């Protein structure tokens, strides 16, 4: 399973989640993207990013709040993958 980064991340400059990720699967820190994204095929579901996120924008895929479910597809398509 993977984690999903959602709307509260847009425009946030804090990248603490990137720093704690043991497999470096969070991208966008050095890009001009509006937010960070987790590569769904690289995420090992450790959850360290959830606690590190200063704006509470990261959720396990199956626990993504309904209001931000569109971000599931955004995270997948960012890496040219088909959303679940």
C-alpha positions, 0 to 999 in steps of 0.5 A: 500500500502507499501513502497519499499527499493531499491539498494541505501540502500545496504551497508548503515549503516545509519538506520534513517528510522528505527528510524522514523517508527511508526510501526517498519516495517523496518527490518535488522538493527540488522541483517547481511543483505546487506540492510534494508527491509520493511515488506509489510503487516506491512507498514501503508504507512505513508511515514516518512521513505522516508524523513529520508532515507539519500540515497533516496532509499525508494519509494511508491510501485507504484512509484518505479523507473523502474531500481529498480522494481526488489526490489519490489519482493526482499522486499516481498520474504524477508518475504516469501510473494508473490510479487504483 
